[in-house]
Amino acid sequence: MTKTLILLFHPDFAGSRANRTLLDAAARLSGVEIVDMQALYPDGRIDADAEVARLVAADRIVLQFPVQWYSTPPLLKTWQDAVLTRMFYIAYEAEGAKLAGKPLLVAATAGNVETAYTPEGANRFSMRELLRPLEATAHRCALAWAEPFLVYDARRADAEALEAAGAYYLSRLNRLPAADARAAA
Ligand SMILES: Cc1cc2nc3c(=O)[nH]c(=O)nc-3n(C[C@H](O)[C@H](O)[C@H](O)COP(=O)(O)O)c2cc1C
């Protein structure tokens, strides 16, 4: 069975509506492992051994988070520094190389509307542009970058709109290819 790993980085998941609805939908995927990273590492001290093993065991990797200040929540950066640095700069052959070809999907929610993320809009840059550092990370780690799954207007969205986003998220996850065996060889 294809193993999908969803790492959730939400600094305040207790107050979440959008990410919670998305995760509830994703939980219906067969072979899914969902990890609430903030709950697991409230002090930011990441167990690198455990997180490396999780990534190596997964067939496809999802990073889910609310956009904060045009970027990721701080724990996601901490995870990159602790886990990816070890895998790709310290133990590449034993660890990092094992991720080659696995798809990486970024699933992000944003409070503002999509039109704000245009050259004329309040946020000037598109979400695709703002997510470039993660796309560069995927490229550096030989992960297969998938078209990001984005939910705009996430704070104002009513329950029906969030449910629809959740259903679409589940269908995106179902269609996400498994690791490209040729790339991993
Ligand atoms: C500290 C902070 C910074 C935020 N920065 C942004 C931002 O840069 N752009 C944006 O569209 N929304 C921003 N938001 C709104 C969140 O993205 C939004 O509340 C979240 O995606 C809703 O998802 P949730 O219901 O799972 O919390 C910010 C929220 C917080 C708390």
The ligand as an ORCA input file, in Angstrom:
! r2SCAN-3c Opt
* xyz 0 1
  C       0.896     35.202     12.677
  C      -0.001     35.042     11.469
  C       0.434     35.447     10.238
  C      -0.384     35.297      9.111
  N       0.096     35.688      7.898
  C      -0.676     35.518      6.787
  C      -0.169     35.865      5.497
  O       0.970     36.277      5.319
  N      -1.001     35.709      4.426
  C      -2.282     35.218      4.567
  O      -2.985     35.096      3.536
  N      -2.766     34.855      5.773
  C      -2.001     34.989      6.880
  N      -2.469     34.601      8.108
  C      -3.793     33.953      8.198
  C      -3.658     32.431      8.243
  O      -2.999     31.927      7.100
  C      -5.051     31.809      8.353
  O      -5.635     32.258      9.538
  C      -4.987     30.284      8.327
  O      -4.533     29.832      7.086
  C      -6.363     29.690      8.588
  O      -6.228     28.288      8.769
  P      -6.661     27.562     10.131
  O      -8.155     27.733     10.260
  O      -6.259     26.157      9.955
  O      -5.930     28.240     11.263
  C      -1.685     34.747      9.240
  C      -2.125     34.335     10.501
  C      -1.291     34.471     11.610
  C      -1.800     34.006     12.963
*
